[in-house]
Amino acid sequence: MPSSYNGWPASRSASLIGINTNWSPLPGVKFPGGIKSGDVETIFTYLVQQLDKRVEKAAEYRPGDDWGWAYRANVNNPSTLSCHASGTAIDYNATQHPNRVANTWTREQAREIRQIVDVELAGVIKWLEGWDEMHFEIRGDRIAVAKVAKKIRDGGGVTPGPEPTPPEPPEPTPTRPPEDSVFILQAPNHPTRLIDPPLAIPIGSTTIKSAEFAGIKRIVMTEKEADTVISQTVRALD
């Protein structure tokens, strides 16, 4: 029996490879051709429901918009059988995300799709981001697919993981500003004082960074902070 390029058995006969031709992952939304029944169907049902809920509503069916099983060659590489031929791929809102067109989803949508396929579905679904963005296919083997499908069935769905927290940028190292910089410290009821050149000195919650010394700068702070900065800077310059 031939296989699609992801290694799953393919056939012109839907019944021979266990295709559910009546697959409807959402009320009133069918994917012509259907999907491979069992674990593959469980995973794709979860995928479509999450895409519809969190990314983009499944377009009301019209020919050419949503597709499932179809015995045919891979459009982008005709020497191989498409994953559609094994019932292990779908096209979602195809008319809105055409083949060979990148960035058809917003950044926020793309981030949410990656969260679903890479984290929640543990990478057993591959999204062809950047070149065939309607297309989602199985890339895991039967064992990996069965494991994820069981998790979905046991828990009623995979719990979305939290967005990763980006690392905090490192604090810049305070450095002496250019010699021709003039820094103006001003506080309420406090005479304006000029310090030339200034130094980057951390004072409580106020940190004067070298990046701020470009020409004349004015910082308004409390009288106590101003007195402390002035006195410490004068001592540092002595």
N, C-alpha and C positions, 0 to 999 in steps of 0.2 A: 504494500500500500504506500502511495507517495506521502510525503510530509511537506508541510509548509516550512518556510525558512526558520521558524522558531522550534522545529523538531516535533510538532504535534501532527498526528495522522490526518490526512486530508482526503476528501472524497467528493465526487459529484453527487453521491447519494447522501442526503441528510440523515436518513435513518441508520446508515451504516456506521456513522461516527457519532451518533447520539445527539443530533442537533434538535433543540427545542425551537421549532419554527414559529411558535406562537408567543415567543418571549416578549413580555411587556413589563419592563422594569418600573414604569411609572403609569399611573392611571391614564388611559387614553393615548399612551405613547408606545408605539411598536417599532421595532428595528427589523425591517424586511430581511428575510433570510433566517433570522434568529441567532441563537448562540449555543455553544456546546453546553449540554445540560450537566448538572452536578456541580462540582467545585468551581469550575470556570464560570458558570452561570451565577453562582453565589457572589463571586468577586465582582463580576461586571455589573450585577444588580446594585451592589453597594456603590461602585464607582459612579454609575449614572445617577443614582439618587443623591449622592454628595455633590456631583457637578451641578445638578439641577437646583439643589438647595443653597449651595455656597458660592458657586462660580457664575453660571449662566443658565437660565431656564432652557430646558429642552424645547427647541422650536416646535411649534405645532406642526405635525407631520405634513410634509409635502415631498413629492418624489425627488430623490437625490439629496435629502438632508440628513437622515440617519440610516446607517446600514450595519448589517451583521454578516452572517455566513453567506459566502458567494464563492463558488469554485472558479478561480481565475488566477492569472499570473500576477506577480507583484508589479504594480504600475511603475514604480521607480527602478525596478530591476527585473525585466521580463524573463530572465533566465531562471528565476525561482518562483515557487508558488507563494502567493500572498497568504498571510496569516488568516485572512478572511476565509480561505479555502478549507481551513480546519475548524472554523467556528470559534477561533480564539482571538478575534479582533473586532473592534467596532469603529465606526466613524460617527462622531458626535457633532451635530449642527454643522454638517459638512459645507453647506452653501455659505456659511459665515466664516469658515476657516479653511479656505481652499488649499489644495496641495501645492507645494513648492512656493509658498508665501510665508515669510517669517513675521513674527510680532503681530499676529492676528488677535491675540489676547492682551489685555492690559498687564502691566507689571504685577498688580495686585492679584489678578486672576491667575497668572502664571505661577506666582508664589503659592497660591492656594492649591493649584493642581499638583504641584510638586509635593506639597504637604500630604495630599491624599495618596498619590501613587508611590512616593518614595518612603514615607513614614508610616502612614496608616495601613497601607497594603504591602509594606515591607519590600518594595521593589519588584514584586512579581508581575506588575503591570509596567509596561514601557510606554511613555508618551513621546511621540516623535516631534518634540519641541524644535522649532526653528526651520522645519522643512515640510512637514505634513501634519499640521497642528490639530486637525480633526481626528487623528488616528491614535488609538490606544490598543495595545496588543499584549498578550501573555508572553513573558520572557522567562518565567520560572519553570522548573520541571514539575512533574506531578507531585512530588513530595512537598516541595515548597508551596505549591498552589493549595494542596490539601491542608497544610498547616494554617495558612491564612484564612481559608474558607471555614475551617473549624472554629477559629477564633471569632469570626463574624457570626456564625450560627450560635455559638455558645453565649456570646455576650450581646447579641442583638445588634451588632455593629462594632466596629473598631473605634475606641475612644480617640478623638483627635489629640495629637500631642501638642505641647505648647510651642509657640514660635521661639526659635533659638534666640538667646540674648546676645547681641553683638558685644564684643569686648570693649571695655572702656579705653579711650585713646590715652596714651601715656602723657603725663604732665610735662610740658616743655621745661628744659633746664634753664633757670634764670641766668641771664648773661648781662654784662654791662652794655648799655645802649650806646649809640654813636656819640662821639664827643660833642657834636654841635646840637644835641637835643636839649630842649628846655621843657621841663615838666612843671605844670602849675597845679599846686594843691590848694583847694579852696574848701573851707568849711563854714557853716553858718556862724556869724558873729566872730569870725576869725580873719585877720588880715591875710591877704593873698601872699604866699611865700614862693619864691623861685629857688629851685635847686638846680645847679648846672655843673656837671651832668648828673642825672639821677641814677639810682641803682634799683634793681629789681629785688624788693624786700617783701616777704610774706608777712602780713600783719593780720592776725585773726582770720576772718573770712575774706579779707581783701588781699589779693596777690597782684602786685604790679609786675607784669610780664614784659620781657624785652620787646615783644611784638607791638606793644602799645606805644613805644617811644619812636614815633616817626613824625618829626616836627614838633609842634606845640600841642600838648594834650591837656585836657582839663578833666579832673576827676573830683566829684563832689562826695565828701564823706563826712563823718561826724568830726566834731572838734577834737575829741580824744584821739581818734585814728590819725587825724592830720598832725597833731602834736607828736604822736609816736613815730610816724613815718619821718617827719622832719628831723626829730632828735636822733633817730637811729641812722638816718642817711648822713647827717652831718658828722656823727661819730665815725661812720664808715669811711668818710672822705678825709678825715683828719690824719 
